[in-house]
Amino acid sequence: MSPHRPAPTANDDEVLVASWASEVQAETLGLDETLRRTDLVLDRVCAELERQWRSRCPEAADVLRADLPEHLRSWLLPATGKRLRPVMCHWGWVSAGGPARGVGRDDTVTVCAALELVHLFALVHDDVMDRSDSRRGRVTTHVEAAEEHTSAGALGDPALFGDSIAILFGDLALTESWVLTGSLEAPLQRAWADMLRELVQGQLLDVTGAAARRRDLAQARRVARLKSGAYTVQRPLLLGALAARADADALAALEAYGGHVGEAFALRDDVLGIWGDPERTGKPVGDDLLRGKATVLLAEARRLLPEDIAERYLGHRSVITDADVGVLQQLMLDAGVLEQAEQRITHEVDLALTALDHVDLDATGVEVLRSLARSIAWRDA
């Protein structure tokens, strides 16, 4: 397996999701149906929110062009992201034999919808913390609300207003995810709570690590695993398997697979954050460098760059500026940081695929998971 496998070249997210599934006729096992039902659940969530919102206050919120329930709908429907978390949840359910035994379809759909809501919560709050201007090719919530404040000539600080609206919006999405999962059985609720705890802890370590200019590899991997890999791949996969009432061996195998694919996902995220195409990723390139994020790539750069250069750009007193981004990108390339990352991604994929061997899982589900591991690891967005 080459460490420089080319990324998929899908033109949009729907094509990318379809390509993951097409090799094994995914539609026969209901991925399309799961995603369709997920949309129906999200539509009902938004409709009920809109109804309750108006029953409590018939007037729309001041200053904003769209009240929070309408804003929620505009971000959730129609789907604009890769829907990776629902996809992983669905294939966890299939791989653990849910369709074959006729169990867990409704719980899987509920979890898929809740995952979309909690992902939106995470993105919106992350954008505030990172001061990001764009997400998925559109203006971020806090920036949009600040612009609306300015346009309305409203009282107060536009930036503070925008941050406040975005925090409330993220809180709303998180609340609705909890409402959806409240009816699930205890094992699913425990796994859901663990996922959210990991996400919050990972985000905290990300913020504090950047502030402390952390550049140690162990901490960087820990942040990537908790903040990104676990809640994107591993936990959704396990939630689907739990919905299928998987046995201990199946859960252990899927947990190992998900952990390694999650590491590969997080590493690819870091690579795209430094060298990706903004037209494909929907985010400005170089933001991770400017914010001095405690990423695996910066930890590797601190180790691989000549000491004087590493100290200048990544030392304890260093601050990376806009003018430094292009220079540092090239220095990291020349030092072999990208090559090291690609080798690590390949290694994680190999470990993930091995974890699926010699376990009693649905054969078609396993085939899809093998394809997903490669698509996730070598994606370009």
N, C-alpha and C positions, 0 to 999 in steps of 0.2 A: 504494500500500500504506500503510495507516494506521499511524502510530507507536504507536497505542494499540489495536492489535488485541486483542480479548478472548481470554483464555486458554481452552483447552478445559475442559469441565466434567465430565469423566468421573468416575464415582463411585469407581472403584478402578483399580489399576494394570493389571489384566487388560483392563478395558474400554479403557483408554488405549492399550495396545499394539495391541489389536484395531482401534481407530479409526484408528491410523496405517496399518494394512494394508488395511482394508476397502475403501477407495476403488478399489483396483486389484486386488481379488481375490488378496490376498497368499498365501492358502493354496494357490493353484495353483502357486506357485513355492516352496512348501515352508517358509515361516517357521515354521508350526506344527510341522512335522516336525523342523526344526532345533532348536527349543526343546525338543521332546519328547526328542530324542536327547541334547541337552545335559543334561537332567535325569537321563537314564540314566547318562551318564558321571559326573555328580556323585554319584549314588547309589552307583556302583561305587567311587568314590574314598572315600566315607565308610565303606562296608562293609569295604573292604580296610584302612583305617585302624583301624576298630574291631577287626578280626581281629588285626592286628599288635599293637595296643595290649594286648589281652588275652593274647596269646602271650608278651609280654615281662613283663607283670605282671597276673596274674588279678584282683587287687583294684583297685577303682576308686580314683581319687585322693582323698586325704583332704580334708575340709572342703567341697569342691564338691558340689553336687547332681547335676551331670552332668559327666562327664569330657570332655576336649577334642574327641574325635571325635564324641560325641553332640551336643555344643554346636555343632560345625560343621554337622552335619546340620540342626539346628533353625533355623540361620540361612539355610541354602541351600535347603532343601526343606521344604514347597513354596515356590515363589518368592514373595517378598513385595515385591520391588522392581519397577521398570519394565523391568528386563532390557535397558536401553538399549544397553549395550555389545554383547551378543550380537545384538541387533536390527541395529545398525550393521554388525557383522561379516558377518551374513548378507546384508544388502543390498549390501555391498561385493563379496561373492562373486557375487551375482546380476548386479549392474551390470557387472561385468567379464566376464560371459559364462560363469561357471562351470557353471551348469546346462545351458546350450546346448551346451557342449563336453564335458559329462560329466566334469569334473575338479574335485577339491578339496572335495567334500562332507565326507569324513571329517576332513580337516584343519580345515575351517571349524568343525565341531562340537567338535573338540578345543580350538580356540582359544576358542570361545564358553564352554566350561566353565572353561577357565583364566582367562578374563576375569572370570567370576563369582567365582572364588577370589581373584584379585588385588584385585578391587574390595572384597571383604570384608576382606582384609588392610588396605587403605587406610582403610576406614571405621573399623575397630577402633582402629588406631593414631592416626588423626585424632581420634577421640573421647577418647583418653587425653590427647593434646596440648592439646585444646580444653577439657578437663574437661566434656564434654557428658554430660548425664544421660539423654537419650533418643535413640533412633534408630529410625526406621520404626515409631514408636508403642510401642516396648518399651524397657525399661531397658537401657542400654549394658552391655557386657561387664564393664568395669572396675568399674562401680557395683554390678552384680549380684554379682560375686565379692567385693567389699568387704562387701556385706550378708550374704553367706553366711559370711564370716569372723566377722563380729560375732555372727551367730546361733549359730555353733558355739562361741563363747567361745574362739576360737583365739588362739594366741600371736602377738604382734607388732602392727604397725600395719595396720589394715584397708585403708586407702587404698593403702599400698605393696603389700599383697598383691593388691588388685584390679588395680592397674596391672601388676604382674608377670604375673598370669594373662592379662590382655588382650594384653600384648606377646607372650607365648608363643602365644596363640591366633592372633594376626595372623601370627606367624612360621610357624605350621603351615599356614595358608591359603596364604601366599606359597610355601612349600616345595612344596606339592602342585601349585600352578600351574606351577612349574618342572619338576616330574616329568612333568606332562602334555605340556608343550611340548618336552621333551627329544628326542622322536622326529621332530619337524618338520624340514623341509628348511632349509638354511642361510639363505636369504633371510627366511623367517618367523622363525627364531630371532634373526637380527640385528634385525629390526623389533621383536620382543618385548623384547629387551634394551634397545633404544633407548627404548621406551615406559616401562619401569621406571626407567631412569636419569632420564628427564624427570620422572616422577612424584616421585621422591625429591628431585630438585633443586628442583622447584616447592614441595614441602612445606617444605623447608629455607628457601627464600626467604620463604615465608609466615610461618614462625615468627620468623625473624630480622627480617623487615620489620615485623612487629607490635611486636617488642621495641624496634626503633629508631624507631617511630612514623613509618614511611615514608608519605608522602602524594603521591608523584610518580606521574603517570599512566603513564609508560613502564614503571616497575617493577611497578605494579599489574597492567597488562595482561600483562606477562611472567609473573607468578605465576599469573594466571588461566589463561593458555594452557598452561603446563607442568603445573600441578597438577590442572586440571579439564578444559579443553577438549580437550587432545591425547589423554589416555588415555580420555576418555569417547566422543569422536566420531571424531577424525581417525585415530588409530592403529588402533582396531578396524575401521574402514572399510578402511584400507589392508591390514590383516592378511587380511581377507576377500578383497580384490582379489588379494593375493599368492597366496592359496590357489588362486585361479582362474587363476593364471599370467598376470596382466594385462600388457599391453605398457606401454611407457614413457609414451605419451600418456594412456592411461587412468589410470595411477597418478598422473600429474601433475594431471589434472583432479580426481580424487577427493581428492588431498591438498589442493588449493586449496579445494574444496567443504568438506571436513572441517575445515580450519583456520578458515574463516569461520563455519560452524555451531558449531564448538567455542567460538569467541568469544561467539556469541550465547547458547549454553548457559551459559557461565560468568557472563555478565552477568545472565541471568535468575536464576541461582542467587543472585547477590548481591542482586538485587531481592527475591527471596522471603525471603532471610535477614533483610531489614530490614522489609519490609511484607507478607510472606506470611501465610497462615492456618496456624497450627500444626496444626490438625486435618487439613489437606491435606498439609503438608510433612513432618509427623512430627518436627519439630524446633522448639524454642522460638524465638520471634521475637526479634530484637534481639541475639542472641548475637554476631554479627559486630561490632556497635557496642561491646558490653561488652569484647570482646577487643581492640578497636582494630586489627582486621585491615587489612592493606595492600590493600584492595580498590579497584577502579575507582571505585565509588560514593563512597568516602571521599576518594579523590583529587579527584574532581569536586566534592565538598562543600567541600573545602579551598579550591578555586579559586573556587567560586560564592558561598559565604557571605560576608557582610560580614567584613572583616578581624578586627574585635574578637571577633565570635562564633566565627569559624573558629579563632582562636587559643585561645579559651576551651575549646572542645570538642575541637579537633583539633590543637592546637599541640604543640610539642615536649615540654612538661611536663604536658600535660593527661591526665587519667584520667577515662574515662566511667563513670558509676555507674548503678545501676538507675533512680534518679530522673531521670537525664538522657535515658534511651532515648526516651520518648515525646516529650519536647521536641525532641530532635535529629531524630527521624523527621519531625516537622512542619516544622521549620526546613529540612530537606533538600527536602521537598515544595515549600515556598514558594519556595525558591531555584531550583527547576527541575531538581533532580538526577534525579528520576525521569523527567521528560520528556526530559532529555538521554540517559538510559540507553535509553529506548524508541526514540529516534531512532537511536542507535548500533546497537541490536539490528536494527532495520529495515534499516539500511545493510548490516550483515553478512549478513543473509539475502539481500538483493538480490545481493550479490557472490557468495554461495554458489550461487545459482540460475544466475547468468551463467556460472560456472565449468563448468557441465554442458552449455552450448551448444556445438554444432559439434564434439562428440567422439564417437568410435565406441564408445558404451556401449549396453548392453541397454536398450531403450526403456521396458519396464515397470519395470525397476530404477530408471531415472532418474525416472520418474513418482513412484515411492515416495519416492525421496530428496527430491524437491521437496516432497512432503507432509510428510515427516519434518522438514525444515528449519523449516517453519512451526509444526508441533506442538511441536517442541523449544523454539523461540524464544518461543512464547506459551503455555507450559504454566503450570499453577498449583500444581504439586507437584514 
